[in-house]
Structure formats: C-alpha cells, structure tokens
Amino acid sequence: MEIKKGKNCYYIGEDENNYKGILTFEEKGDVIDATHTIVKPEYGGQGLAGELFKKLVEDARSNNKKVKGTCSYVHKKLEPSEFDDIRA
C-alpha cells in the first residue's frame, strides 16, 4: 500500500482528490496538527487510516516535530505512552 504526500495531506489512491483514504494536516511551526482522517466507506476495515497515521508519526519523528490531534481519530491514536515523544 503506497502512501503519498500531497499538499498538507497523506493519502492512498490516485491523487489527493481521488483517494481511498486521506489524512489532512496543518503545519504550525514545529507542530503538525492532524485535522481530518477520512477513508471512503468502500475501503473501510482495511487498515488505511492506521497506515496514514503511521506515516504521520514516522515523518514527525524524522523531522523532530510534534503532533496534535484535532482529528478525533488521531487524538485517540496518540494516547498510548509510545507517542509521548511526539504528542503536542
């Protein structure tokens, strides 16, 4: 499953307008604010949102950024202590 980076988003699909799943964000200094995670219903249950979240975490760690979860999905995923290093 290929995760691509678009303008303020990570997505799976042809492009950021024709996606199977997308995670949008806003960069505010050293904080990445994840605003929405959307998976089209026909692709639900395949782990797409989780893969998008993993990519967000990977990029945040490699760029020494913090992540804020305005999106309820990302907010919940950031709760475990393994994400203490990047949680804003």
C-alpha positions as a Markdown table, in Angstrom:
| # | Residue | x | y | z |
|---|---|---|---|---|
| 1 | Met | 0.0 | 0.0 | 0.0 |
| 2 | Glu | 1.6 | 3.2 | -1.2 |
| 3 | Ile | 1.2 | 6.3 | 0.9 |
| 4 | Lys | 1.8 | 9.5 | -0.9 |
| 5 | Lys | 2.3 | 13.0 | 0.4 |
| 6 | Gly | 0.3 | 15.8 | -1.1 |
| 7 | Lys | -0.3 | 19.4 | -0.1 |
| 8 | Asn | -0.9 | 19.3 | 3.6 |
| 9 | Cys | -2.0 | 15.6 | 3.5 |
| 10 | Tyr | -1.0 | 12.0 | 3.2 |
| 11 | Tyr | -3.2 | 9.9 | 1.0 |
| 12 | Ile | -3.7 | 6.4 | -0.5 |
| 13 | Gly | -5.1 | 6.4 | -4.0 |
| 14 | Glu | -4.6 | 8.1 | -7.4 |
| 15 | Asp | -4.2 | 11.6 | -6.1 |
| 16 | Glu | -5.4 | 13.7 | -3.2 |
| 17 | Asn | -8.7 | 14.4 | -5.0 |
| 18 | Asn | -9.3 | 10.7 | -5.9 |
| 19 | Tyr | -8.3 | 9.0 | -2.7 |
| 20 | Lys | -9.2 | 5.8 | -0.9 |
| 21 | Gly | -8.1 | 7.3 | 2.4 |
| 22 | Ile | -6.6 | 10.7 | 3.4 |
| 23 | Leu | -5.2 | 12.4 | 6.5 |
| 24 | Thr | -5.1 | 16.2 | 6.3 |
| 25 | Phe | -2.9 | 18.4 | 8.5 |
| 26 | Glu | -1.7 | 21.9 | 9.1 |
| 27 | Glu | 1.9 | 22.7 | 9.9 |
| 28 | Lys | 2.3 | 25.3 | 12.6 |
| 29 | Gly | 6.0 | 25.8 | 13.4 |
| 30 | Asp | 7.2 | 22.5 | 14.9 |
| 31 | Val | 3.7 | 21.1 | 15.4 |
| 32 | Ile | 1.7 | 19.1 | 12.8 |
| 33 | Asp | -2.0 | 19.5 | 13.6 |
| 34 | Ala | -3.8 | 16.5 | 12.1 |
| 35 | Thr | -7.2 | 17.9 | 11.2 |
| 36 | His | -9.1 | 15.1 | 9.4 |
| 37 | Thr | -8.8 | 11.4 | 8.6 |
| 38 | Ile | -11.2 | 10.1 | 6.0 |
| 39 | Val | -11.5 | 6.6 | 4.5 |
| 40 | Lys | -14.1 | 6.1 | 1.8 |
| 41 | Pro | -16.7 | 3.6 | 3.1 |
| 42 | Glu | -15.9 | 1.0 | 0.4 |
| 43 | Tyr | -12.4 | 0.8 | 1.7 |
| 44 | Gly | -13.2 | 0.7 | 5.4 |
| 45 | Gly | -11.9 | -2.0 | 7.6 |
| 46 | Gln | -8.7 | -2.4 | 5.5 |
| 47 | Gly | -6.4 | -0.5 | 7.9 |
| 48 | Leu | -5.9 | 2.5 | 5.7 |
| 49 | Ala | -6.4 | 5.1 | 8.5 |
| 50 | Gly | -3.8 | 3.2 | 10.6 |
| 51 | Glu | -1.3 | 3.3 | 7.7 |
| 52 | Leu | -1.8 | 7.0 | 7.2 |
| 53 | Phe | -1.3 | 7.6 | 11.0 |
| 54 | Lys | 1.9 | 5.5 | 10.9 |
| 55 | Lys | 3.3 | 7.7 | 8.1 |
| 56 | Leu | 2.4 | 10.9 | 10.0 |
| 57 | Val | 4.2 | 9.6 | 13.1 |
| 58 | Glu | 7.2 | 8.4 | 11.0 |
| 59 | Asp | 7.6 | 11.8 | 9.4 |
| 60 | Ala | 7.1 | 13.7 | 12.6 |
| 61 | Arg | 9.8 | 11.7 | 14.4 |
| 62 | Ser | 12.3 | 12.1 | 11.5 |
| 63 | Asn | 11.7 | 15.8 | 11.3 |
| 64 | Asn | 11.6 | 16.4 | 15.1 |
| 65 | Lys | 8.1 | 17.7 | 15.1 |
| 66 | Lys | 5.2 | 17.2 | 17.5 |
| 67 | Val | 1.7 | 16.0 | 16.5 |
| 68 | Lys | -1.6 | 17.5 | 17.7 |
| 69 | Gly | -4.7 | 15.5 | 17.0 |
| 70 | Thr | -7.6 | 17.9 | 16.3 |
| 71 | Cys | -9.0 | 14.9 | 14.3 |
| 72 | Ser | -10.6 | 12.6 | 16.9 |
| 73 | Tyr | -9.1 | 9.5 | 15.3 |
| 74 | Val | -5.5 | 10.9 | 15.6 |
| 75 | His | -6.2 | 12.3 | 19.0 |
| 76 | Lys | -7.2 | 8.8 | 20.2 |
| 77 | Lys | -4.3 | 7.1 | 18.4 |
| 78 | Leu | -1.8 | 9.4 | 20.2 |
| 79 | Glu | -3.0 | 8.4 | 23.7 |
| 80 | Pro | -0.6 | 5.5 | 24.4 |
| 81 | Ser | 2.7 | 6.3 | 26.0 |
| 82 | Glu | 4.7 | 5.2 | 23.0 |
| 83 | Phe | 3.8 | 8.5 | 21.4 |
| 84 | Asp | 4.9 | 10.7 | 24.3 |
| 85 | Asp | 7.9 | 11.9 | 22.3 |
| 86 | Ile | 5.7 | 13.4 | 19.6 |
| 87 | Arg | 2.5 | 14.3 | 21.3 |
| 88 | Ala | 1.9 | 18.1 | 21.3 |
